Amino acid sequence: MYVQYSALQKKQLLEQQYINTQSVRLLVCVPDQLRCPMLQESLAHQLHRNFTLTPFSTLFSAMDVDTAGIIFIREDVQLLSTALMLFAQSISDDADFVTADAAFGPDCASERIGQAARANDACIAMSAKLVRQVQSTSDMDAFIPSAKTRAVQVKHIDRVLSVQRRELCYQDLFSGQKKTAMVLCHEFSMTGAPIVLVNAVPVLQEMGFEVAVISPMDGAAASLFMEAGAAVVLNPEQLGNKALCGIAYSCDLILANTVCEEDAVSFLNGSPIPVIWWLHDAFIGYPAIEGKIPLKMKQNVTLCAVGSHAAAAMHSVRPGFKIKQLIYGLPDYAQDAFEKFDLSFAQGKQLFVTIGSFEHRKGQDIFCEAIRLLPEEERKRAAFLFVGKVLSFDKEMFPSVRRLMEQFPENVFYQEKLSRGEVKSLMQQCDCIVCASRDDPMPTFVTEGLIFGKPAIVSEHTGTAGLIQDGRNGFIYHDDDPAQLAERLAHMIDHSELSAQMSAQCRALYEHSFTHQSFANALQEIVEAAMRK
């Protein structure tokens, strides 16, 4: 069986440690008359052995005082060897309604890693206590949703525990009782575009849509979409997969995020489905994909961009495209409870922070040179923190930071990764944000700083520069010039009161341009217009 698993399933199996759950008695319940050769074969390989297979008609007579939980299987599925063990553990931990991720297709190409809106998934575990509460329901299809309404401790296991050797279908993602929206996300990384896309999910839900999000690869942001209530699917082909393509053609709306979705947009261009193409992208990526972008957009496609910089990037290759403004919104993180990030390394100095993966367009080398150009007295009174992942192809950015850390070990620091809570805490505590990007449409970490009223020093080549009033709620420097950046750093260091004085204006910029409500209003207007076309 192992050789038939997908790469994600194999990875999860390697990470899974054995848990002794043999004291937990389970029943595996299937519909009457269901032929289940795949299920029976996979049951023979389960690590958890304390179970009995029973048809639904004899379920209640098969239950006894030792029965802790029941696994309901609605169709012939293949269970991974750890499935019953993890279900048993959840039941033992007092969960009374448990779902898990599932893979679909003969080659497991599609993997659903989030709960769909429907309750009657193909493989669900319930506590015996919950099952007895709905014992009077005689139909298995009605039994499962009825039980979920009574469940107190609902749990989702974020591991693929069942494989359905059929293609994913519309009913696996949507109930069919509401309008449906498919969101195409180019990756589930914790980077700007996926993070801000999460905030579109509740807006679409408020407009009456059920939402499914499709991405080619797994990542930490997948859990954010799941928490927002979307069904989440991994498939490396996205709409290149015939099953997902068919589902897309049954949806009421498609939201494609970033220019990386050019293949899907090209395929849907001129189709009867309304498509919103939301652009977040820098100039640097367009020359490589220019040939894949349609020369003309048909009426069903609406283009939007996160500000004038992102729109100008698309216009560099397709100057005739009409592009609407759709600036993202972020929740008011200042109202959240979050873990505290330890700033003891700064030793009370003014702290300047930059966040972003290490690559040429992010301009960490410019920031490094500006720090080196600072007069020694100013530099000694400040601390500079670089946060971000070092990319494999980076040949110059991180070495620039490493050399600076060696030269000024008391003032320059690096963190590869921070949790979401630590980022919020860092923004709350720091004095100033620095974005030295050579090409950055609307950097989210600058916006996160605004939430906490923190001024930013930004390059003119960022989308944020188009919104900042220089000297009032931030500072702008030009020509990618380290000397100009150094001047603005020195000004902030010499006038340490500026950060507090500018705080109210920085917060006002967030409230005017980046709140969830302002984004929700703009997205709703764009969706309604797209649906009327």
Secondary structure, DSSP 8 states (H G I E B T S, - for coil): -GGGS-HHHHHHHHH------TTSEEEEEE-TT---HHHHHHHTT-S---EEEEEGGGHHHH--TTEEEEEEE-S--EE-TTHHHHHHHHHHTT-SEEEEEEEESTT--EEE-S--S-S--SEEEEEHHHHHHTTT---HHHHHHHHHHH-SSEEEEEEEEEEESS---HHHH--SSSEEEEEEES---SSHHHHHHHTHHHHHHHTTEEEEEEESS--TTHHHHHHTT-EEEE-TTGGGSHHHHHHHTTSSEEEEESGGGHHHHHHHTTSSS-EEEEE---GGGHHHHGGGS-SS--TTEEEEESSHHHHHHHHTT-TT--EEE----B--GGGS-------GGGTTSEEEEEES-B-GGGTHHHHHHHHHHS-HHHHHTEEEEEE--B-TT-SSHHHHHHHHHHH-TTTEEEES---HHHHHHHHHH-SEEEE--SSBSS-HHHHHHHHTT--EEEETTBGGGGT--TTTS-EEE-TT-HHHHHHHHHHHHH-TTHHHHHHHHHHHHHHHHTBHHHHHHHHHHHHHHHHH-
